[in-house]
């Protein structure tokens, strides 16, 4: 997996919904599980949400945390 894709995904800001304005990294796991059950959007954001789901499901937050932007 390309580290740039991971960095882009964890720093992507959620554009809509209850958690609009939060980085995908900071979305709660139950929200990502809900998306997984409902189906991720069929676009780049959906791919990023699916990646965040896998990261959280496998407990890899601490591995990707250094890739978070400081802003």
N, C-alpha and C positions, 0 to 999 in steps of 0.2 A: 504494500500500500504506500502511496506517495505521501510523505510527511506534510507536504503542502496542503493536500486535501484534508488531512486531519486538522491542521492549524486553521484552515479556512472554516471548517465545520464547527469547531469549538468556539470560534470567535464570531460566528454568524449571529446576528441579532434576530430574534423571533419577531416577524413582522405583523402578527395578528394574534387575536385570542387573549385568553386570560393572562398569558405570560408575555405579551407584546413588550418589546424593549429589553428583554433579558437575552443574554447570550445563551446559545443552545447548551453550552457546558453547564449552565446554572439551572436548566429545566429539571424539575423533580422527576425521578424515575417513574412514578405512577402515571405521569402525563405522557411520557414516552411509551409506556406499556399500552396506554389507551390508544395512542396513534398506531402502534404495532397491530393491535386487534382490529382497529377500524380500517387500516390501510394508510400508508404514508402517501402524501401527494406525489403525483407522477411528474416531478420536476427536480431541479437541483436541491431545493430546500428539503424535499422528501428524502433524497439521498443522504443529505446531511443529518436529518433527523434519525434516519435508520442507522447511520454510523454512530450517532450519539447513543442510541438505544443499545447497540452492541457494546460500546465502551462501558456504559453503566451496568449492563447485564453481566459483564465479565469483570467488573470491579477495577477497571483500568483508569479511573479518574486521576489517580496520583501519577500515573505514567504520562498522561497528556497534559497535566496541569502546567508544566513549564512552558508549554506552547501558547498559553493565554497571553494576549496583549495586555499591556499595563494601563491603557486608557480607560 
